[in-house]
Amino acid sequence: MTDLADIASGLYAQPQDEFTAARNARAKATDDLALAKEIRALRKPSASAWLLNMMAVHREDQLRQALTLGAAMREAQAQLDRSELKKLGTQRQQLIAALVRDGVALAEELGHPASSAAALEVEQTLRAAMADAGAAAAVATGRLTRPLEASGWEAVDLTGAVGGPFDAGGSFNSDGSLQSGGTGTGAADTKTEAEDDRVAGARADLEDAEDRSEEAESALKRARERVDQLDRDREALVAQVKELRKRIRALEQDIDVIDDDADDAVRERTEAERAVKESAREMERARKALEKLTR
């Protein structure tokens, strides 16, 4: 039977905006009531957590490199090797910057561009994962639900940071491959089963409401953008109409001038025609007079 860790891994590999629907559908399709309850309790990942989960799937080698470097830095710290720490610290800066850039590019490729705030949280979480073995293990699961934050070399708070069962005992296997998560149960749960059910149901309802709110806000944003675009299009057309009307008035004035010139030209033509006829008559009289004189 598929266990919760496998189910969670599949759900957290979904696009962030499809997580809640996929989770609820998976829970509904499960005959095991206890497992269905655990599935419904899986929290929707934040934008930065989703991107880190995608990096665990699509950028596994690069992420493993960062976690391996973090382990080396922790060892150097334990041995108080300042020279090694300085060298590794420079590598860490370069590696984190490259990973964040690659993560932002990956989000774009997947059709869910990362905000600047999400990119900062990705960087913050990578620093925590390189400073703390438990945080490294959390990132390695590919099931993060929220960003992580480190304070120096102190243990990172992992409460509610991973969806599904989680063992913070190690970040990756001996060969350097990322773990998909352990089988431990994490922090002890002191709530009653009834409280768990209410909390899981309330969390699912909240996430559903958040999804609907996000969809409504997206629809409102699209509608506003459409209205703004139509307003701009109308203003452009109105400006074109005004310009055309000015052009029409100018052309009408040109027509009036041409009409006046045409009237003058007609009169000149009439006078010229009359003069031509008169000249023709004079030429005929002169010709006849000449013929009489030469006979």
Residue pairs with C-beta under 8 A, 6 or more apart in sequence:
1 32
3 165
3 183
4 35
4 38
4 39
4 164
4 165
5 143
5 164
5 165
5 180
5 181
5 182
5 183
6 180
7 26
7 35
7 39
7 164
8 39
8 42
8 143
8 163
8 164
8 165
8 181
9 141
9 142
9 143
9 164
9 180
9 181
10 26
11 19
11 22
11 23
11 26
11 39
11 42
11 163
12 19
12 45
12 50
12 53
12 142
12 143
12 144
12 163
13 53
13 54
13 57
13 142
14 22
15 110
15 111
15 112
16 44
16 45
16 47
16 50
16 112
17 112
17 211
17 214
19 44
19 45
19 50
20 44
20 204
20 207
20 208
20 211
21 211
23 39
23 40
23 42
23 44
23 204
24 40
24 204
24 208
26 39
27 36
27 37
27 39
27 40
28 36
30 36
30 39
37 196
37 197
37 200
38 164
40 200
40 201
40 203
40 204
41 196
41 199
41 200
41 203
41 204
42 145
42 163
42 164
43 145
43 146
43 160
43 163
43 203
43 207
44 145
44 207
44 210
44 211
45 53
45 144
45 145
45 146
45 163
46 118
46 121
46 145
46 146
46 147
47 114
47 115
47 117
47 118
47 121
48 114
48 117
48 118
48 119
48 121
48 122
48 125
48 147
49 125
49 144
49 145
49 146
49 147
50 112
50 144
51 103
51 106
51 107
51 114
51 118
51 122
52 103
52 122
52 125
52 126
52 139
52 144
52 147
53 142
53 143
53 144
54 103
54 106
54 107
54 110
55 62
55 63
55 99
55 102
55 103
55 106
55 122
56 63
56 139
56 140
56 141
56 142
56 178
57 142
58 106
59 99
59 102
59 103
59 106
60 177
60 178
62 98
62 99
62 102
63 99
63 139
63 140
63 178
64 172
64 176
64 177
64 178
65 95
66 92
66 95
66 96
66 99
66 126
66 129
66 130
67 129
67 130
67 136
67 139
67 140
67 171
67 172
67 178
68 172
68 176
69 88
69 91
69 92
69 95
69 130
70 92
70 129
70 130
70 131
70 136
70 171
71 133
71 136
71 171
72 84
72 88
73 85
73 88
73 89
73 92
73 130
73 131
74 131
74 132
74 133
74 153
76 84
76 85
76 88
77 85
77 153
92 127
92 130
96 123
96 126
96 127
96 130
99 122
99 126
100 119
100 122
100 123
100 126
103 114
103 119
103 122
104 113
104 114
104 119
107 113
107 114
107 118
108 114
114 122
121 147
122 147
124 147
124 148
124 149
125 135
125 139
125 144
125 147
125 148
125 149
126 139
127 150
128 135
128 148
128 149
128 150
128 156
129 135
129 136
129 138
129 139
129 148
129 171
130 136
131 150
131 152
131 153
131 156
132 150
132 153
132 154
132 155
132 156
133 168
133 170
133 171
134 155
134 156
134 158
134 168
135 148
135 150
135 156
135 158
136 171
136 172
137 166
137 167
137 168
137 169
137 170
137 171
137 179
137 182
138 144
138 148
138 156
138 158
138 161
138 162
138 166
138 168
139 148
139 171
140 171
140 172
140 178
140 179
140 180
140 181
141 162
141 164
141 166
141 179
141 180
141 181
142 178
142 180
142 181
143 162
143 163
143 164
143 166
143 181
144 161
144 162
144 163
145 160
145 161
145 162
145 163
146 160
146 161
148 156
148 157
148 158
148 161
149 156
149 157
150 156
158 166
158 168
158 186
159 187
162 181
162 186
164 181
165 181
165 182
165 183
165 184
165 185
165 186
166 181
166 182
166 184
166 186
167 181
167 182
167 183
167 184
167 186
168 182
168 184
168 186
169 182
169 184
170 179
171 179
172 178
172 179
173 179
189 196
191 199
